[in-house]
Amino acid sequence: MRPNLVQNKLKDHKYQNTKEVFDDFMLIVSNCKTYNTDVNNLVRKMSIQLEDTVRKAWEKKASELASMGKLFKTFSTFLIYYVMRRELIFK
């Protein structure tokens, strides 16, 4: 699962309920931690911070997760930048 897919699904109203959004987000976080195992890795650190933010919103029973779209957009933009930068550095 990629952040831009969640963003598109939110925009296109593809989710049946907020639990589906939460589950997709947790899958993204899990993937970030799986593929970025170094505790000092910036992607890993950001994913953990975003996980904390989303978990807090979920725990507060946030009924409207549309505002979380901004987080997904920011995170996906960061990932694109990070991957492009990494590819340029390691070429």
C-alpha positions in Angstrom: 0.0 0.0 0.0 1.3 3.4 -0.9 0.2 6.8 0.6 -1.0 8.1 -2.7 -3.4 5.1 -3.1 -5.0 6.0 0.3 -5.2 9.6 -0.8 -6.9 8.6 -4.0 -9.3 6.2 -2.3 -10.3 9.0 0.2 -10.8 11.5 -2.7 -12.9 8.9 -4.7 -14.9 7.9 -1.6 -13.8 4.2 -2.0 -13.7 3.5 1.7 -16.8 2.0 3.3 -15.9 3.2 6.8 -13.1 4.8 8.8 -11.7 1.5 9.9 -10.7 0.7 6.3 -8.7 4.0 6.2 -7.1 3.3 9.5 -6.1 -0.3 8.4 -4.6 1.0 5.1 -2.6 3.6 7.0 -1.3 1.0 9.5 -0.3 -1.1 6.5 1.7 1.8 5.1 3.4 2.3 8.5 4.1 -1.4 8.8 5.7 -1.4 5.4 7.8 1.7 6.2 9.1 0.0 9.4 9.7 -3.3 7.6 11.7 -1.8 4.7 13.5 0.9 6.7 14.9 -1.0 9.6 17.6 1.5 10.7 16.2 3.3 13.7 17.9 6.5 12.5 16.2 6.3 9.0 14.2 9.4 8.4 11.3 7.6 6.6 11.0 5.2 9.6 11.0 8.1 12.1 8.3 10.0 10.1 6.2 6.9 9.8 6.3 6.4 13.5 5.3 10.0 14.1 2.5 9.8 11.7 1.4 6.5 13.3 1.2 8.2 16.6 -0.9 11.1 15.2 -3.3 8.7 13.5 -3.6 6.4 16.5 -4.5 9.4 18.7 -7.1 10.6 16.2 -8.5 7.1 16.1 -8.6 6.8 19.9 -10.5 10.0 20.1 -13.1 8.4 17.8 -12.5 11.0 15.0 -15.6 10.6 12.8 -14.2 12.7 10.0 -10.8 11.5 8.7 -10.9 13.7 5.6 -8.6 16.1 7.4 -6.0 13.3 7.5 -5.7 13.6 3.7 -3.3 16.5 4.3 -1.0 14.1 6.3 -1.2 11.5 3.5 -0.3 14.1 0.9 2.6 15.4 3.0 3.9 11.9 3.6 3.6 10.8 0.0 5.4 13.9 -1.2 8.1 13.3 1.3 8.5 9.6 0.2 8.7 10.6 -3.5 11.4 13.2 -2.6 13.3 10.7 -0.5 13.2 8.0 -3.1 14.3 10.4 -5.9 17.1 11.8 -3.7 18.3 8.3 -2.7 18.3 7.2 -6.4 20.4 10.2 -7.4 22.8 9.8 -4.5 23.4 6.1 -5.1 23.8 6.3 -8.9 
